[in-house]
Amino acid sequence: MRLVLVTPPAAPPITLAEVKAQARVSHDDEDLLLQHYIDAATAWLDGPSGILGRCLVTQTWRAELPAVTGPIRLPFPDTVIDSAIFSDAEGGELNYHVVMQDQRPLLRTTTRLGRPVAVTFTAGYGAPAEVPAAIRQAMLLLVTQWYEHRQVTGTGTALPFAVEALLAPYRRIRL
Protein backbone atom coordinates (compact mmCIF):
# COMPACT_ATOMS: atom_id res chain seq x y z
CA MET A 1 0.00 0.00 0.00
CA ARG A 2 1.33 3.40 -0.98
CA LEU A 3 0.23 6.32 1.21
CA VAL A 4 0.02 9.82 -0.26
CA LEU A 5 -0.64 12.88 1.89
CA VAL A 6 -3.42 14.81 0.11
CA THR A 7 -4.12 17.57 2.64
CA PRO A 8 -1.61 18.14 5.44
CA PRO A 9 -2.68 19.31 8.90
CA ALA A 10 -3.58 23.00 9.03
CA ALA A 11 -1.40 23.55 12.12
CA PRO A 12 0.76 21.56 14.53
CA PRO A 13 -0.82 20.24 17.74
CA ILE A 14 0.96 22.86 19.87
CA THR A 15 1.70 26.51 19.21
CA LEU A 16 4.83 28.59 19.53
CA ALA A 17 3.13 30.65 22.26
CA GLU A 18 2.40 27.49 24.28
CA VAL A 19 6.01 26.34 23.95
CA LYS A 20 7.35 29.75 24.99
CA ALA A 21 5.11 29.72 28.07
CA GLN A 22 6.23 26.18 28.97
CA ALA A 23 9.93 27.02 28.48
CA ARG A 24 9.58 30.46 30.10
CA VAL A 25 10.93 32.25 27.04
CA SER A 26 9.88 35.90 26.86
CA HIS A 27 11.90 37.04 23.83
CA ASP A 28 11.55 36.38 20.10
CA ASP A 29 15.23 35.68 19.41
CA GLU A 30 14.82 31.91 19.18
CA ASP A 31 11.34 31.60 17.68
CA LEU A 32 12.70 29.86 14.57
CA LEU A 33 14.57 27.33 16.70
CA LEU A 34 11.51 26.66 18.84
CA GLN A 35 9.34 26.27 15.74
CA HIS A 36 11.89 23.80 14.38
CA TYR A 37 11.58 21.79 17.61
CA ILE A 38 7.76 21.87 17.33
CA ASP A 39 7.98 20.58 13.75
CA ALA A 40 10.45 17.86 14.77
CA ALA A 41 8.28 16.73 17.70
CA THR A 42 5.23 16.63 15.42
CA ALA A 43 7.08 14.58 12.79
CA TRP A 44 8.33 12.19 15.48
CA LEU A 45 4.80 11.48 16.72
CA ASP A 46 2.45 11.99 13.77
CA GLY A 47 1.44 10.08 10.66
CA PRO A 48 2.67 6.83 9.13
CA SER A 49 6.26 7.26 10.28
CA GLY A 50 5.38 8.67 13.71
CA ILE A 51 5.88 6.54 16.80
CA LEU A 52 2.22 6.84 17.81
CA GLY A 53 1.00 5.14 14.63
CA ARG A 54 -1.82 7.66 14.23
CA CYS A 55 -2.57 11.11 12.89
CA LEU A 56 -2.89 13.91 15.41
CA VAL A 57 -4.47 16.92 13.68
CA THR A 58 -7.01 16.24 10.91
CA GLN A 59 -5.34 15.39 7.58
CA THR A 60 -6.40 13.69 4.37
CA TRP A 61 -4.55 10.68 2.93
CA ARG A 62 -4.92 8.47 -0.12
CA ALA A 63 -4.04 4.79 0.08
CA GLU A 64 -3.18 3.37 -3.34
CA LEU A 65 -3.17 -0.37 -3.96
CA PRO A 66 -2.05 -1.93 -7.24
CA ALA A 67 -4.70 -4.64 -6.90
CA VAL A 68 -7.45 -5.42 -4.42
CA THR A 69 -6.70 -8.93 -3.18
CA GLY A 70 -8.86 -8.97 -0.07
CA PRO A 71 -9.86 -6.70 2.79
CA ILE A 72 -8.14 -3.31 2.86
CA ARG A 73 -6.83 -2.32 6.30
CA LEU A 74 -6.32 1.42 6.62
CA PRO A 75 -3.25 2.36 8.64
CA PHE A 76 -4.70 4.75 11.22
CA PRO A 77 -7.39 4.69 13.88
CA ASP A 78 -9.76 7.67 14.10
CA THR A 79 -10.39 7.48 10.34
CA VAL A 80 -13.33 8.52 8.18
CA ILE A 81 -13.44 7.16 4.62
CA ASP A 82 -14.08 9.92 2.07
CA SER A 83 -14.07 7.78 -1.08
CA ALA A 84 -12.99 4.42 -2.42
CA ILE A 85 -12.66 4.21 -6.19
CA PHE A 86 -11.09 1.90 -8.71
CA SER A 87 -8.14 3.74 -10.21
CA ASP A 88 -7.98 1.88 -13.53
CA ALA A 89 -9.45 3.01 -16.86
CA GLU A 90 -12.87 1.64 -15.95
CA GLY A 91 -12.98 3.76 -12.78
CA GLY A 92 -16.10 3.65 -10.66
CA GLU A 93 -16.85 3.34 -6.98
CA LEU A 94 -15.57 0.40 -4.98
CA ASN A 95 -18.45 -1.37 -3.23
CA TYR A 96 -17.45 -2.12 0.34
CA HIS A 97 -18.58 -2.25 3.92
CA VAL A 98 -16.47 -1.22 6.90
CA VAL A 99 -15.60 -3.38 9.88
CA MET A 100 -13.55 -1.96 12.74
CA GLN A 101 -10.62 -4.20 13.64
CA ASP A 102 -8.03 -3.19 16.23
CA GLN A 103 -9.53 0.34 16.21
CA ARG A 104 -8.75 0.65 12.49
CA PRO A 105 -11.19 0.51 9.57
CA LEU A 106 -11.11 -2.64 7.49
CA LEU A 107 -12.81 -2.31 4.10
CA ARG A 108 -14.34 -5.54 2.89
CA THR A 109 -15.04 -5.29 -0.81
CA THR A 110 -18.15 -6.72 -2.36
CA THR A 111 -16.91 -6.28 -5.93
CA ARG A 112 -14.46 -8.27 -7.98
CA LEU A 113 -10.84 -8.39 -6.90
CA GLY A 114 -7.65 -7.76 -8.83
CA ARG A 115 -8.19 -4.14 -9.84
CA PRO A 116 -6.17 -1.15 -8.60
CA VAL A 117 -7.94 1.03 -6.05
CA ALA A 118 -7.46 4.37 -4.30
CA VAL A 119 -9.06 5.00 -0.92
CA THR A 120 -9.17 8.61 0.26
CA PHE A 121 -9.66 9.06 3.99
CA THR A 122 -9.46 11.67 6.71
CA ALA A 123 -7.62 10.80 9.89
CA GLY A 124 -6.83 12.58 13.13
CA TYR A 125 -8.42 13.84 16.31
CA GLY A 126 -9.64 17.09 14.74
CA ALA A 127 -8.31 20.60 15.33
CA PRO A 128 -5.09 21.07 17.35
CA ALA A 129 -7.09 21.80 20.51
CA GLU A 130 -8.87 18.42 20.12
CA VAL A 131 -5.62 16.42 20.30
CA PRO A 132 -5.64 14.74 23.75
CA ALA A 133 -4.13 16.91 26.46
CA ALA A 134 -1.61 14.19 27.39
CA ILE A 135 -0.14 14.16 23.86
CA ARG A 136 0.01 17.96 23.75
CA GLN A 137 1.69 18.06 27.19
CA ALA A 138 4.21 15.42 26.13
CA MET A 139 5.06 17.54 23.10
CA LEU A 140 5.53 20.64 25.28
CA LEU A 141 7.82 18.71 27.63
CA LEU A 142 9.79 17.24 24.73
CA VAL A 143 10.29 20.57 22.97
CA THR A 144 11.32 22.21 26.25
CA GLN A 145 13.77 19.36 26.90
CA TRP A 146 15.35 19.86 23.47
CA TYR A 147 15.50 23.63 24.01
CA GLU A 148 17.11 23.43 27.45
CA HIS A 149 19.51 20.56 26.62
CA ARG A 150 20.78 21.23 23.13
CA GLN A 151 23.81 18.98 23.32
CA VAL A 152 23.65 15.20 23.25
CA THR A 153 24.96 13.70 26.47
CA GLY A 154 25.82 10.17 27.48
CA THR A 155 24.11 10.33 30.86
CA GLY A 156 20.46 10.12 31.72
CA THR A 157 17.64 9.10 29.47
CA ALA A 158 16.99 10.24 25.93
CA LEU A 159 13.40 11.14 26.83
CA PRO A 160 12.01 12.48 30.06
CA PHE A 161 10.05 9.74 31.81
CA ALA A 162 6.98 11.98 31.84
CA VAL A 163 6.98 12.11 28.02
CA GLU A 164 7.02 8.32 27.76
CA ALA A 165 4.30 7.97 30.40
CA LEU A 166 2.05 10.57 28.76
CA LEU A 167 2.39 8.98 25.30
CA ALA A 168 2.10 5.32 26.32
CA PRO A 169 -1.73 5.08 26.25
CA TYR A 170 -1.85 6.52 22.71
CA ARG A 171 0.96 4.50 21.19
CA ARG A 172 -0.08 1.82 18.72
CA ILE A 173 2.24 -1.15 18.83
CA ARG A 174 2.66 -2.78 15.43
CA LEU A 175 3.11 -6.53 15.50
PyMOL CGO cylinders between C-alpha atoms (Angstrom):
from pymol import cmd
from pymol.cgo import CYLINDER

trace = [
    CYLINDER, 0.00, 0.00, 0.00, 1.33, 3.40, -0.98, 0.3, 1, 1, 1, 1, 1, 1,
    CYLINDER, 1.33, 3.40, -0.98, 0.23, 6.32, 1.21, 0.3, 1, 1, 1, 1, 1, 1,
    CYLINDER, 0.23, 6.32, 1.21, 0.02, 9.82, -0.26, 0.3, 1, 1, 1, 1, 1, 1,
    CYLINDER, 0.02, 9.82, -0.26, -0.64, 12.88, 1.89, 0.3, 1, 1, 1, 1, 1, 1,
    CYLINDER, -0.64, 12.88, 1.89, -3.42, 14.81, 0.11, 0.3, 1, 1, 1, 1, 1, 1,
    CYLINDER, -3.42, 14.81, 0.11, -4.12, 17.57, 2.64, 0.3, 1, 1, 1, 1, 1, 1,
    CYLINDER, -4.12, 17.57, 2.64, -1.61, 18.14, 5.44, 0.3, 1, 1, 1, 1, 1, 1,
    CYLINDER, -1.61, 18.14, 5.44, -2.68, 19.31, 8.90, 0.3, 1, 1, 1, 1, 1, 1,
    CYLINDER, -2.68, 19.31, 8.90, -3.58, 23.00, 9.03, 0.3, 1, 1, 1, 1, 1, 1,
    CYLINDER, -3.58, 23.00, 9.03, -1.40, 23.55, 12.12, 0.3, 1, 1, 1, 1, 1, 1,
    CYLINDER, -1.40, 23.55, 12.12, 0.76, 21.56, 14.53, 0.3, 1, 1, 1, 1, 1, 1,
    CYLINDER, 0.76, 21.56, 14.53, -0.82, 20.24, 17.74, 0.3, 1, 1, 1, 1, 1, 1,
    CYLINDER, -0.82, 20.24, 17.74, 0.96, 22.86, 19.87, 0.3, 1, 1, 1, 1, 1, 1,
    CYLINDER, 0.96, 22.86, 19.87, 1.70, 26.51, 19.21, 0.3, 1, 1, 1, 1, 1, 1,
    CYLINDER, 1.70, 26.51, 19.21, 4.83, 28.59, 19.53, 0.3, 1, 1, 1, 1, 1, 1,
    CYLINDER, 4.83, 28.59, 19.53, 3.13, 30.65, 22.26, 0.3, 1, 1, 1, 1, 1, 1,
    CYLINDER, 3.13, 30.65, 22.26, 2.40, 27.49, 24.28, 0.3, 1, 1, 1, 1, 1, 1,
    CYLINDER, 2.40, 27.49, 24.28, 6.01, 26.34, 23.95, 0.3, 1, 1, 1, 1, 1, 1,
    CYLINDER, 6.01, 26.34, 23.95, 7.35, 29.75, 24.99, 0.3, 1, 1, 1, 1, 1, 1,
    CYLINDER, 7.35, 29.75, 24.99, 5.11, 29.72, 28.07, 0.3, 1, 1, 1, 1, 1, 1,
    CYLINDER, 5.11, 29.72, 28.07, 6.23, 26.18, 28.97, 0.3, 1, 1, 1, 1, 1, 1,
    CYLINDER, 6.23, 26.18, 28.97, 9.93, 27.02, 28.48, 0.3, 1, 1, 1, 1, 1, 1,
    CYLINDER, 9.93, 27.02, 28.48, 9.58, 30.46, 30.10, 0.3, 1, 1, 1, 1, 1, 1,
    CYLINDER, 9.58, 30.46, 30.10, 10.93, 32.25, 27.04, 0.3, 1, 1, 1, 1, 1, 1,
    CYLINDER, 10.93, 32.25, 27.04, 9.88, 35.90, 26.86, 0.3, 1, 1, 1, 1, 1, 1,
    CYLINDER, 9.88, 35.90, 26.86, 11.90, 37.04, 23.83, 0.3, 1, 1, 1, 1, 1, 1,
    CYLINDER, 11.90, 37.04, 23.83, 11.55, 36.38, 20.10, 0.3, 1, 1, 1, 1, 1, 1,
    CYLINDER, 11.55, 36.38, 20.10, 15.23, 35.68, 19.41, 0.3, 1, 1, 1, 1, 1, 1,
    CYLINDER, 15.23, 35.68, 19.41, 14.82, 31.91, 19.18, 0.3, 1, 1, 1, 1, 1, 1,
    CYLINDER, 14.82, 31.91, 19.18, 11.34, 31.60, 17.68, 0.3, 1, 1, 1, 1, 1, 1,
    CYLINDER, 11.34, 31.60, 17.68, 12.70, 29.86, 14.57, 0.3, 1, 1, 1, 1, 1, 1,
    CYLINDER, 12.70, 29.86, 14.57, 14.57, 27.33, 16.70, 0.3, 1, 1, 1, 1, 1, 1,
    CYLINDER, 14.57, 27.33, 16.70, 11.51, 26.66, 18.84, 0.3, 1, 1, 1, 1, 1, 1,
    CYLINDER, 11.51, 26.66, 18.84, 9.34, 26.27, 15.74, 0.3, 1, 1, 1, 1, 1, 1,
    CYLINDER, 9.34, 26.27, 15.74, 11.89, 23.80, 14.38, 0.3, 1, 1, 1, 1, 1, 1,
    CYLINDER, 11.89, 23.80, 14.38, 11.58, 21.79, 17.61, 0.3, 1, 1, 1, 1, 1, 1,
    CYLINDER, 11.58, 21.79, 17.61, 7.76, 21.87, 17.33, 0.3, 1, 1, 1, 1, 1, 1,
    CYLINDER, 7.76, 21.87, 17.33, 7.98, 20.58, 13.75, 0.3, 1, 1, 1, 1, 1, 1,
    CYLINDER, 7.98, 20.58, 13.75, 10.45, 17.86, 14.77, 0.3, 1, 1, 1, 1, 1, 1,
    CYLINDER, 10.45, 17.86, 14.77, 8.28, 16.73, 17.70, 0.3, 1, 1, 1, 1, 1, 1,
    CYLINDER, 8.28, 16.73, 17.70, 5.23, 16.63, 15.42, 0.3, 1, 1, 1, 1, 1, 1,
    CYLINDER, 5.23, 16.63, 15.42, 7.08, 14.58, 12.79, 0.3, 1, 1, 1, 1, 1, 1,
    CYLINDER, 7.08, 14.58, 12.79, 8.33, 12.19, 15.48, 0.3, 1, 1, 1, 1, 1, 1,
    CYLINDER, 8.33, 12.19, 15.48, 4.80, 11.48, 16.72, 0.3, 1, 1, 1, 1, 1, 1,
    CYLINDER, 4.80, 11.48, 16.72, 2.45, 11.99, 13.77, 0.3, 1, 1, 1, 1, 1, 1,
    CYLINDER, 2.45, 11.99, 13.77, 1.44, 10.08, 10.66, 0.3, 1, 1, 1, 1, 1, 1,
    CYLINDER, 1.44, 10.08, 10.66, 2.67, 6.83, 9.13, 0.3, 1, 1, 1, 1, 1, 1,
    CYLINDER, 2.67, 6.83, 9.13, 6.26, 7.26, 10.28, 0.3, 1, 1, 1, 1, 1, 1,
    CYLINDER, 6.26, 7.26, 10.28, 5.38, 8.67, 13.71, 0.3, 1, 1, 1, 1, 1, 1,
    CYLINDER, 5.38, 8.67, 13.71, 5.88, 6.54, 16.80, 0.3, 1, 1, 1, 1, 1, 1,
    CYLINDER, 5.88, 6.54, 16.80, 2.22, 6.84, 17.81, 0.3, 1, 1, 1, 1, 1, 1,
    CYLINDER, 2.22, 6.84, 17.81, 1.00, 5.14, 14.63, 0.3, 1, 1, 1, 1, 1, 1,
    CYLINDER, 1.00, 5.14, 14.63, -1.82, 7.66, 14.23, 0.3, 1, 1, 1, 1, 1, 1,
    CYLINDER, -1.82, 7.66, 14.23, -2.57, 11.11, 12.89, 0.3, 1, 1, 1, 1, 1, 1,
    CYLINDER, -2.57, 11.11, 12.89, -2.89, 13.91, 15.41, 0.3, 1, 1, 1, 1, 1, 1,
    CYLINDER, -2.89, 13.91, 15.41, -4.47, 16.92, 13.68, 0.3, 1, 1, 1, 1, 1, 1,
    CYLINDER, -4.47, 16.92, 13.68, -7.01, 16.24, 10.91, 0.3, 1, 1, 1, 1, 1, 1,
    CYLINDER, -7.01, 16.24, 10.91, -5.34, 15.39, 7.58, 0.3, 1, 1, 1, 1, 1, 1,
    CYLINDER, -5.34, 15.39, 7.58, -6.40, 13.69, 4.37, 0.3, 1, 1, 1, 1, 1, 1,
    CYLINDER, -6.40, 13.69, 4.37, -4.55, 10.68, 2.93, 0.3, 1, 1, 1, 1, 1, 1,
    CYLINDER, -4.55, 10.68, 2.93, -4.92, 8.47, -0.12, 0.3, 1, 1, 1, 1, 1, 1,
    CYLINDER, -4.92, 8.47, -0.12, -4.04, 4.79, 0.08, 0.3, 1, 1, 1, 1, 1, 1,
    CYLINDER, -4.04, 4.79, 0.08, -3.18, 3.37, -3.34, 0.3, 1, 1, 1, 1, 1, 1,
    CYLINDER, -3.18, 3.37, -3.34, -3.17, -0.37, -3.96, 0.3, 1, 1, 1, 1, 1, 1,
    CYLINDER, -3.17, -0.37, -3.96, -2.05, -1.93, -7.24, 0.3, 1, 1, 1, 1, 1, 1,
    CYLINDER, -2.05, -1.93, -7.24, -4.70, -4.64, -6.90, 0.3, 1, 1, 1, 1, 1, 1,
    CYLINDER, -4.70, -4.64, -6.90, -7.45, -5.42, -4.42, 0.3, 1, 1, 1, 1, 1, 1,
    CYLINDER, -7.45, -5.42, -4.42, -6.70, -8.93, -3.18, 0.3, 1, 1, 1, 1, 1, 1,
    CYLINDER, -6.70, -8.93, -3.18, -8.86, -8.97, -0.07, 0.3, 1, 1, 1, 1, 1, 1,
    CYLINDER, -8.86, -8.97, -0.07, -9.86, -6.70, 2.79, 0.3, 1, 1, 1, 1, 1, 1,
    CYLINDER, -9.86, -6.70, 2.79, -8.14, -3.31, 2.86, 0.3, 1, 1, 1, 1, 1, 1,
    CYLINDER, -8.14, -3.31, 2.86, -6.83, -2.32, 6.30, 0.3, 1, 1, 1, 1, 1, 1,
    CYLINDER, -6.83, -2.32, 6.30, -6.32, 1.42, 6.62, 0.3, 1, 1, 1, 1, 1, 1,
    CYLINDER, -6.32, 1.42, 6.62, -3.25, 2.36, 8.64, 0.3, 1, 1, 1, 1, 1, 1,
    CYLINDER, -3.25, 2.36, 8.64, -4.70, 4.75, 11.22, 0.3, 1, 1, 1, 1, 1, 1,
    CYLINDER, -4.70, 4.75, 11.22, -7.39, 4.69, 13.88, 0.3, 1, 1, 1, 1, 1, 1,
    CYLINDER, -7.39, 4.69, 13.88, -9.76, 7.67, 14.10, 0.3, 1, 1, 1, 1, 1, 1,
    CYLINDER, -9.76, 7.67, 14.10, -10.39, 7.48, 10.34, 0.3, 1, 1, 1, 1, 1, 1,
    CYLINDER, -10.39, 7.48, 10.34, -13.33, 8.52, 8.18, 0.3, 1, 1, 1, 1, 1, 1,
    CYLINDER, -13.33, 8.52, 8.18, -13.44, 7.16, 4.62, 0.3, 1, 1, 1, 1, 1, 1,
    CYLINDER, -13.44, 7.16, 4.62, -14.08, 9.92, 2.07, 0.3, 1, 1, 1, 1, 1, 1,
    CYLINDER, -14.08, 9.92, 2.07, -14.07, 7.78, -1.08, 0.3, 1, 1, 1, 1, 1, 1,
    CYLINDER, -14.07, 7.78, -1.08, -12.99, 4.42, -2.42, 0.3, 1, 1, 1, 1, 1, 1,
    CYLINDER, -12.99, 4.42, -2.42, -12.66, 4.21, -6.19, 0.3, 1, 1, 1, 1, 1, 1,
    CYLINDER, -12.66, 4.21, -6.19, -11.09, 1.90, -8.71, 0.3, 1, 1, 1, 1, 1, 1,
    CYLINDER, -11.09, 1.90, -8.71, -8.14, 3.74, -10.21, 0.3, 1, 1, 1, 1, 1, 1,
    CYLINDER, -8.14, 3.74, -10.21, -7.98, 1.88, -13.53, 0.3, 1, 1, 1, 1, 1, 1,
    CYLINDER, -7.98, 1.88, -13.53, -9.45, 3.01, -16.86, 0.3, 1, 1, 1, 1, 1, 1,
    CYLINDER, -9.45, 3.01, -16.86, -12.87, 1.64, -15.95, 0.3, 1, 1, 1, 1, 1, 1,
    CYLINDER, -12.87, 1.64, -15.95, -12.98, 3.76, -12.78, 0.3, 1, 1, 1, 1, 1, 1,
    CYLINDER, -12.98, 3.76, -12.78, -16.10, 3.65, -10.66, 0.3, 1, 1, 1, 1, 1, 1,
    CYLINDER, -16.10, 3.65, -10.66, -16.85, 3.34, -6.98, 0.3, 1, 1, 1, 1, 1, 1,
    CYLINDER, -16.85, 3.34, -6.98, -15.57, 0.40, -4.98, 0.3, 1, 1, 1, 1, 1, 1,
    CYLINDER, -15.57, 0.40, -4.98, -18.45, -1.37, -3.23, 0.3, 1, 1, 1, 1, 1, 1,
    CYLINDER, -18.45, -1.37, -3.23, -17.45, -2.12, 0.34, 0.3, 1, 1, 1, 1, 1, 1,
    CYLINDER, -17.45, -2.12, 0.34, -18.58, -2.25, 3.92, 0.3, 1, 1, 1, 1, 1, 1,
    CYLINDER, -18.58, -2.25, 3.92, -16.47, -1.22, 6.90, 0.3, 1, 1, 1, 1, 1, 1,
    CYLINDER, -16.47, -1.22, 6.90, -15.60, -3.38, 9.88, 0.3, 1, 1, 1, 1, 1, 1,
    CYLINDER, -15.60, -3.38, 9.88, -13.55, -1.96, 12.74, 0.3, 1, 1, 1, 1, 1, 1,
    CYLINDER, -13.55, -1.96, 12.74, -10.62, -4.20, 13.64, 0.3, 1, 1, 1, 1, 1, 1,
    CYLINDER, -10.62, -4.20, 13.64, -8.03, -3.19, 16.23, 0.3, 1, 1, 1, 1, 1, 1,
    CYLINDER, -8.03, -3.19, 16.23, -9.53, 0.34, 16.21, 0.3, 1, 1, 1, 1, 1, 1,
    CYLINDER, -9.53, 0.34, 16.21, -8.75, 0.65, 12.49, 0.3, 1, 1, 1, 1, 1, 1,
    CYLINDER, -8.75, 0.65, 12.49, -11.19, 0.51, 9.57, 0.3, 1, 1, 1, 1, 1, 1,
    CYLINDER, -11.19, 0.51, 9.57, -11.11, -2.64, 7.49, 0.3, 1, 1, 1, 1, 1, 1,
    CYLINDER, -11.11, -2.64, 7.49, -12.81, -2.31, 4.10, 0.3, 1, 1, 1, 1, 1, 1,
    CYLINDER, -12.81, -2.31, 4.10, -14.34, -5.54, 2.89, 0.3, 1, 1, 1, 1, 1, 1,
    CYLINDER, -14.34, -5.54, 2.89, -15.04, -5.29, -0.81, 0.3, 1, 1, 1, 1, 1, 1,
    CYLINDER, -15.04, -5.29, -0.81, -18.15, -6.72, -2.36, 0.3, 1, 1, 1, 1, 1, 1,
    CYLINDER, -18.15, -6.72, -2.36, -16.91, -6.28, -5.93, 0.3, 1, 1, 1, 1, 1, 1,
    CYLINDER, -16.91, -6.28, -5.93, -14.46, -8.27, -7.98, 0.3, 1, 1, 1, 1, 1, 1,
    CYLINDER, -14.46, -8.27, -7.98, -10.84, -8.39, -6.90, 0.3, 1, 1, 1, 1, 1, 1,
    CYLINDER, -10.84, -8.39, -6.90, -7.65, -7.76, -8.83, 0.3, 1, 1, 1, 1, 1, 1,
    CYLINDER, -7.65, -7.76, -8.83, -8.19, -4.14, -9.84, 0.3, 1, 1, 1, 1, 1, 1,
    CYLINDER, -8.19, -4.14, -9.84, -6.17, -1.15, -8.60, 0.3, 1, 1, 1, 1, 1, 1,
    CYLINDER, -6.17, -1.15, -8.60, -7.94, 1.03, -6.05, 0.3, 1, 1, 1, 1, 1, 1,
    CYLINDER, -7.94, 1.03, -6.05, -7.46, 4.37, -4.30, 0.3, 1, 1, 1, 1, 1, 1,
    CYLINDER, -7.46, 4.37, -4.30, -9.06, 5.00, -0.92, 0.3, 1, 1, 1, 1, 1, 1,
    CYLINDER, -9.06, 5.00, -0.92, -9.17, 8.61, 0.26, 0.3, 1, 1, 1, 1, 1, 1,
    CYLINDER, -9.17, 8.61, 0.26, -9.66, 9.06, 3.99, 0.3, 1, 1, 1, 1, 1, 1,
    CYLINDER, -9.66, 9.06, 3.99, -9.46, 11.67, 6.71, 0.3, 1, 1, 1, 1, 1, 1,
    CYLINDER, -9.46, 11.67, 6.71, -7.62, 10.80, 9.89, 0.3, 1, 1, 1, 1, 1, 1,
    CYLINDER, -7.62, 10.80, 9.89, -6.83, 12.58, 13.13, 0.3, 1, 1, 1, 1, 1, 1,
    CYLINDER, -6.83, 12.58, 13.13, -8.42, 13.84, 16.31, 0.3, 1, 1, 1, 1, 1, 1,
    CYLINDER, -8.42, 13.84, 16.31, -9.64, 17.09, 14.74, 0.3, 1, 1, 1, 1, 1, 1,
    CYLINDER, -9.64, 17.09, 14.74, -8.31, 20.60, 15.33, 0.3, 1, 1, 1, 1, 1, 1,
    CYLINDER, -8.31, 20.60, 15.33, -5.09, 21.07, 17.35, 0.3, 1, 1, 1, 1, 1, 1,
    CYLINDER, -5.09, 21.07, 17.35, -7.09, 21.80, 20.51, 0.3, 1, 1, 1, 1, 1, 1,
    CYLINDER, -7.09, 21.80, 20.51, -8.87, 18.42, 20.12, 0.3, 1, 1, 1, 1, 1, 1,
    CYLINDER, -8.87, 18.42, 20.12, -5.62, 16.42, 20.30, 0.3, 1, 1, 1, 1, 1, 1,
    CYLINDER, -5.62, 16.42, 20.30, -5.64, 14.74, 23.75, 0.3, 1, 1, 1, 1, 1, 1,
    CYLINDER, -5.64, 14.74, 23.75, -4.13, 16.91, 26.46, 0.3, 1, 1, 1, 1, 1, 1,
    CYLINDER, -4.13, 16.91, 26.46, -1.61, 14.19, 27.39, 0.3, 1, 1, 1, 1, 1, 1,
    CYLINDER, -1.61, 14.19, 27.39, -0.14, 14.16, 23.86, 0.3, 1, 1, 1, 1, 1, 1,
    CYLINDER, -0.14, 14.16, 23.86, 0.01, 17.96, 23.75, 0.3, 1, 1, 1, 1, 1, 1,
    CYLINDER, 0.01, 17.96, 23.75, 1.69, 18.06, 27.19, 0.3, 1, 1, 1, 1, 1, 1,
    CYLINDER, 1.69, 18.06, 27.19, 4.21, 15.42, 26.13, 0.3, 1, 1, 1, 1, 1, 1,
    CYLINDER, 4.21, 15.42, 26.13, 5.06, 17.54, 23.10, 0.3, 1, 1, 1, 1, 1, 1,
    CYLINDER, 5.06, 17.54, 23.10, 5.53, 20.64, 25.28, 0.3, 1, 1, 1, 1, 1, 1,
    CYLINDER, 5.53, 20.64, 25.28, 7.82, 18.71, 27.63, 0.3, 1, 1, 1, 1, 1, 1,
    CYLINDER, 7.82, 18.71, 27.63, 9.79, 17.24, 24.73, 0.3, 1, 1, 1, 1, 1, 1,
    CYLINDER, 9.79, 17.24, 24.73, 10.29, 20.57, 22.97, 0.3, 1, 1, 1, 1, 1, 1,
    CYLINDER, 10.29, 20.57, 22.97, 11.32, 22.21, 26.25, 0.3, 1, 1, 1, 1, 1, 1,
    CYLINDER, 11.32, 22.21, 26.25, 13.77, 19.36, 26.90, 0.3, 1, 1, 1, 1, 1, 1,
    CYLINDER, 13.77, 19.36, 26.90, 15.35, 19.86, 23.47, 0.3, 1, 1, 1, 1, 1, 1,
    CYLINDER, 15.35, 19.86, 23.47, 15.50, 23.63, 24.01, 0.3, 1, 1, 1, 1, 1, 1,
    CYLINDER, 15.50, 23.63, 24.01, 17.11, 23.43, 27.45, 0.3, 1, 1, 1, 1, 1, 1,
    CYLINDER, 17.11, 23.43, 27.45, 19.51, 20.56, 26.62, 0.3, 1, 1, 1, 1, 1, 1,
    CYLINDER, 19.51, 20.56, 26.62, 20.78, 21.23, 23.13, 0.3, 1, 1, 1, 1, 1, 1,
    CYLINDER, 20.78, 21.23, 23.13, 23.81, 18.98, 23.32, 0.3, 1, 1, 1, 1, 1, 1,
    CYLINDER, 23.81, 18.98, 23.32, 23.65, 15.20, 23.25, 0.3, 1, 1, 1, 1, 1, 1,
    CYLINDER, 23.65, 15.20, 23.25, 24.96, 13.70, 26.47, 0.3, 1, 1, 1, 1, 1, 1,
    CYLINDER, 24.96, 13.70, 26.47, 25.82, 10.17, 27.48, 0.3, 1, 1, 1, 1, 1, 1,
    CYLINDER, 25.82, 10.17, 27.48, 24.11, 10.33, 30.86, 0.3, 1, 1, 1, 1, 1, 1,
    CYLINDER, 24.11, 10.33, 30.86, 20.46, 10.12, 31.72, 0.3, 1, 1, 1, 1, 1, 1,
    CYLINDER, 20.46, 10.12, 31.72, 17.64, 9.10, 29.47, 0.3, 1, 1, 1, 1, 1, 1,
    CYLINDER, 17.64, 9.10, 29.47, 16.99, 10.24, 25.93, 0.3, 1, 1, 1, 1, 1, 1,
    CYLINDER, 16.99, 10.24, 25.93, 13.40, 11.14, 26.83, 0.3, 1, 1, 1, 1, 1, 1,
    CYLINDER, 13.40, 11.14, 26.83, 12.01, 12.48, 30.06, 0.3, 1, 1, 1, 1, 1, 1,
    CYLINDER, 12.01, 12.48, 30.06, 10.05, 9.74, 31.81, 0.3, 1, 1, 1, 1, 1, 1,
    CYLINDER, 10.05, 9.74, 31.81, 6.98, 11.98, 31.84, 0.3, 1, 1, 1, 1, 1, 1,
    CYLINDER, 6.98, 11.98, 31.84, 6.98, 12.11, 28.02, 0.3, 1, 1, 1, 1, 1, 1,
    CYLINDER, 6.98, 12.11, 28.02, 7.02, 8.32, 27.76, 0.3, 1, 1, 1, 1, 1, 1,
    CYLINDER, 7.02, 8.32, 27.76, 4.30, 7.97, 30.40, 0.3, 1, 1, 1, 1, 1, 1,
    CYLINDER, 4.30, 7.97, 30.40, 2.05, 10.57, 28.76, 0.3, 1, 1, 1, 1, 1, 1,
    CYLINDER, 2.05, 10.57, 28.76, 2.39, 8.98, 25.30, 0.3, 1, 1, 1, 1, 1, 1,
    CYLINDER, 2.39, 8.98, 25.30, 2.10, 5.32, 26.32, 0.3, 1, 1, 1, 1, 1, 1,
    CYLINDER, 2.10, 5.32, 26.32, -1.73, 5.08, 26.25, 0.3, 1, 1, 1, 1, 1, 1,
    CYLINDER, -1.73, 5.08, 26.25, -1.85, 6.52, 22.71, 0.3, 1, 1, 1, 1, 1, 1,
    CYLINDER, -1.85, 6.52, 22.71, 0.96, 4.50, 21.19, 0.3, 1, 1, 1, 1, 1, 1,
    CYLINDER, 0.96, 4.50, 21.19, -0.08, 1.82, 18.72, 0.3, 1, 1, 1, 1, 1, 1,
    CYLINDER, -0.08, 1.82, 18.72, 2.24, -1.15, 18.83, 0.3, 1, 1, 1, 1, 1, 1,
    CYLINDER, 2.24, -1.15, 18.83, 2.66, -2.78, 15.43, 0.3, 1, 1, 1, 1, 1, 1,
    CYLINDER, 2.66, -2.78, 15.43, 3.11, -6.53, 15.50, 0.3, 1, 1, 1, 1, 1, 1,
]
cmd.load_cgo(trace, "trace")
